[in-house]
Amino acid sequence: MRMASFVVPWWRGFARLAGMVAHSRNRRVRKNPEERKREITQVTARLVSERGFNGISLRDVADAVGMSQPGLLHYVGNKDGLLSLLITDLYDTSGTPSDFIASGLPGSDPRSLLFPSYLRFLVRHNAGRRMMVQLYVVLESESLNPQHPLYGYFRARPEEVWKRYSQFPWRIPEQLGPWEESMRPRVRQCIEAMDGIQLRWLRDPPIDLYDEWIAFERLLFPLPLWESYI
């Protein structure tokens, strides 16, 4: 007796293959929380630089990271939380005094660390991340509203910056006395000046951020007092 042959129609095989591919694409890669958070931050920064902060959604970020939107919400809460992540985990973690010391630039020797030199380093650093600076400026303005998620952050920022900078052994003119007793007002003024210059830099007509800072540096660190300390 002749055995009947069973031939699977080609379209069934194709459908099965397509289903396997789709399953593979939709499969989420498990990463530890720190890896995932870092990836979310990096992807968001890239998307913001390409489209602007108003041009992205939580869905855009979730798709780019390769996770579900509910999964993304677990890390950021909402879009405001996503922007907060950019500030605290990206903006504030680069261009630091430690980065300056590691740079080997003039004034970065920890045995003779110069504060004005660090600020010039920071200005150059910020000049290379325009979109992040714009994000920072907008969030700072919006945070005047007490209901804003970054209200507390920006309110506490001057004091936090002072504490952070005070951890380093800056060399300043002897006539000023110890750093802790003399530099708090000057550090505050530096922050205020930098915030204002960055806002002007983002507007038209264009200005050079570094050149504009140098003009203010002469006012903040006048000669001859700061002659050997800039």
C-alpha positions as CSV (number, residue, x, y, z in Angstrom):
1,M,0.0,0.0,0.0
2,R,1.3,3.4,-0.9
3,M,1.8,5.7,2.1
4,A,0.1,9.1,2.0
5,S,2.6,12.0,2.0
6,F,2.0,14.9,4.3
7,V,3.3,18.2,2.9
8,V,3.2,21.3,5.1
9,P,1.9,24.2,3.0
10,W,4.7,26.8,2.4
11,W,2.6,29.6,3.9
12,R,2.3,27.8,7.2
13,G,6.0,27.5,7.5
14,F,6.5,31.1,6.6
15,A,3.9,32.2,9.2
16,R,5.7,30.2,11.8
17,L,9.0,31.8,10.9
18,A,7.6,35.3,11.0
19,G,6.1,34.6,14.4
20,M,9.5,33.5,15.7
21,V,11.1,36.7,14.4
22,A,8.5,38.8,16.0
23,H,8.8,37.0,19.3
24,S,12.6,37.6,19.2
25,R,12.2,41.3,18.5
26,N,9.7,41.7,21.3
27,R,11.7,39.8,23.9
28,R,13.0,42.2,26.5
29,V,16.6,41.9,27.7
30,R,16.9,41.8,31.4
31,K,19.4,44.2,32.9
32,N,20.2,45.2,36.4
33,P,18.6,48.5,37.6
34,E,21.8,50.6,37.3
35,E,22.5,49.4,33.7
36,R,18.9,50.1,32.7
37,K,18.9,53.5,34.3
38,R,22.2,54.4,32.6
39,E,20.8,53.2,29.3
40,I,17.6,55.3,29.7
41,T,19.7,58.3,30.5
42,Q,21.9,57.9,27.5
43,V,19.1,57.2,25.1
44,T,17.1,60.2,26.4
45,A,20.0,62.5,26.0
46,R,20.5,61.4,22.4
47,L,16.8,61.8,21.6
48,V,16.7,65.2,23.2
49,S,19.8,66.3,21.2
50,E,18.2,65.2,18.0
51,R,14.6,66.4,18.5
52,G,14.5,68.7,21.5
53,F,12.9,67.9,24.8
54,N,9.4,68.9,23.5
55,G,9.8,66.5,20.6
56,I,10.1,63.3,22.5
57,S,7.6,61.1,24.4
58,L,7.9,58.4,26.9
59,R,7.0,55.9,24.1
60,D,9.9,57.2,22.0
61,V,12.3,56.5,24.9
62,A,10.8,53.2,25.7
63,D,11.0,52.0,22.1
64,A,14.6,53.2,21.7
65,V,15.7,51.5,25.0
66,G,13.8,48.3,24.1
67,M,11.4,48.1,27.0
68,S,7.7,48.6,27.6
69,Q,6.3,52.0,28.6
70,P,5.2,50.7,32.0
71,G,8.7,49.4,32.5
72,L,10.1,52.8,31.7
73,L,7.6,54.4,34.1
74,H,9.0,52.2,36.8
75,Y,12.3,54.1,36.6
76,V,11.1,57.6,35.8
77,G,7.5,57.9,37.0
78,N,6.6,60.3,34.3
79,K,8.1,62.6,31.7
80,D,9.1,65.2,34.3
81,G,10.9,62.4,36.1
82,L,12.7,61.5,32.9
83,L,14.0,65.1,32.6
84,S,15.0,65.0,36.3
85,L,17.1,61.9,35.5
86,L,18.9,63.8,32.8
87,I,19.8,66.6,35.2
88,T,20.9,64.6,38.2
89,D,22.4,61.6,36.4
90,L,23.9,63.2,33.4
91,Y,24.2,67.0,33.6
92,D,25.6,67.0,37.1
93,T,27.9,64.1,36.7
94,S,30.2,65.6,34.0
95,G,32.3,68.7,33.9
96,T,33.1,68.2,37.6
97,P,36.2,69.3,39.5
98,S,37.3,65.7,39.5
99,D,37.0,65.7,35.7
100,F,39.1,68.9,35.7
101,I,41.8,67.3,37.9
102,A,41.9,64.3,35.6
103,S,42.3,66.5,32.5
104,G,45.8,67.5,33.3
105,L,45.1,71.1,32.1
106,P,46.8,74.1,33.5
107,G,45.5,74.8,37.0
108,S,44.3,71.2,37.5
109,D,47.2,70.0,39.7
110,P,45.6,68.9,43.0
111,R,48.6,70.3,44.8
112,S,47.8,73.8,43.3
113,L,44.2,73.6,42.2
114,L,42.9,76.9,40.7
115,F,39.2,77.7,40.9
116,P,39.1,80.2,38.0
117,S,40.9,77.6,35.8
118,Y,38.2,75.0,36.7
119,L,35.4,77.4,35.7
120,R,37.0,78.0,32.3
121,F,37.1,74.2,31.9
122,L,33.5,73.9,32.9
123,V,32.5,76.7,30.4
124,R,34.3,74.9,27.6
125,H,32.6,71.6,28.6
126,N,29.1,73.2,28.6
127,A,29.8,74.8,25.2
128,G,30.0,71.3,23.8
129,R,26.6,70.2,25.1
130,R,24.3,73.0,24.0
131,M,21.1,70.9,24.1
132,M,21.8,69.8,27.7
133,V,22.4,73.4,28.7
134,Q,19.2,74.4,27.0
135,L,17.4,71.7,28.9
136,Y,18.9,72.8,32.1
137,V,17.9,76.5,31.6
138,V,14.3,75.7,30.7
139,L,13.9,73.3,33.7
140,E,15.4,75.9,36.0
141,S,12.9,78.5,34.8
142,E,10.0,76.1,35.0
143,S,11.0,75.1,38.5
144,L,10.0,78.5,39.8
145,N,6.6,76.8,40.2
146,P,6.5,75.1,43.6
147,Q,4.6,72.2,42.0
148,H,7.4,71.5,39.6
149,P,9.3,68.2,40.2
150,L,12.6,70.0,40.3
151,Y,11.5,72.8,42.5
152,G,13.4,71.5,45.5
153,Y,16.5,70.6,43.4
154,F,17.0,74.1,42.0
155,R,16.1,75.7,45.3
156,A,18.9,73.7,47.1
157,R,21.3,73.9,44.2
158,P,23.4,76.9,45.3
159,E,24.1,75.3,48.7
160,E,24.8,71.9,47.1
161,V,27.3,73.4,44.6
162,W,29.0,75.3,47.5
163,K,29.4,72.0,49.5
164,R,30.6,70.1,46.4
165,Y,33.2,72.7,45.5
166,S,34.3,73.0,49.1
167,Q,35.5,69.4,49.1
168,F,38.5,70.4,46.9
169,P,41.7,72.1,48.0
170,W,41.5,75.2,45.9
171,R,44.5,77.6,46.1
172,I,43.3,81.2,46.5
173,P,45.0,84.5,47.3
174,E,46.3,84.5,50.9
175,Q,44.8,88.0,51.4
176,L,41.3,86.5,51.2
177,G,41.9,84.1,54.1
178,P,40.5,80.5,54.2
179,W,38.2,79.3,51.4
180,E,35.3,78.6,53.8
181,E,35.4,82.1,55.2
182,S,35.8,84.1,52.1
183,M,34.6,82.4,48.9
184,R,30.9,81.6,49.5
185,P,29.7,84.9,48.0
186,R,32.1,84.7,45.1
187,V,31.0,81.1,44.3
188,R,27.4,82.2,44.3
189,Q,28.2,85.1,42.0
190,C,30.0,82.7,39.6
191,I,26.9,80.5,39.5
192,E,24.7,83.4,38.8
193,A,26.9,84.8,36.1
194,M,27.3,81.5,34.4
195,D,23.5,80.9,34.4
196,G,22.9,84.3,32.9
197,I,25.6,83.9,30.2
198,Q,24.3,80.5,29.2
199,L,20.8,81.9,28.8
200,R,22.2,84.7,26.6
201,W,24.3,82.2,24.6
202,L,21.2,80.2,23.7
203,R,19.6,83.3,22.2
204,D,20.1,85.1,18.9
205,P,22.3,86.8,17.8
206,P,24.9,84.2,18.7
207,I,27.8,84.9,21.1
208,D,30.8,82.9,22.0
209,L,30.2,81.3,25.4
210,Y,33.8,81.1,26.4
211,D,34.7,84.6,25.3
212,E,31.7,86.0,27.2
213,W,32.8,84.1,30.4
214,I,36.3,85.5,30.2
215,A,34.9,89.0,30.2
216,F,33.0,88.2,33.5
217,E,36.0,86.4,34.9
218,R,37.9,89.7,35.0
219,L,35.2,91.1,37.2
220,L,34.9,88.1,39.4
221,F,38.6,87.5,39.8
222,P,40.2,90.9,39.5
223,L,43.9,91.6,39.0
224,P,46.4,92.0,40.5
225,L,44.8,90.1,43.5
226,W,44.2,87.0,41.5
227,E,47.3,87.4,39.3
228,S,48.9,84.0,40.2
229,Y,45.6,82.1,40.9
230,I,43.8,82.0,37.6
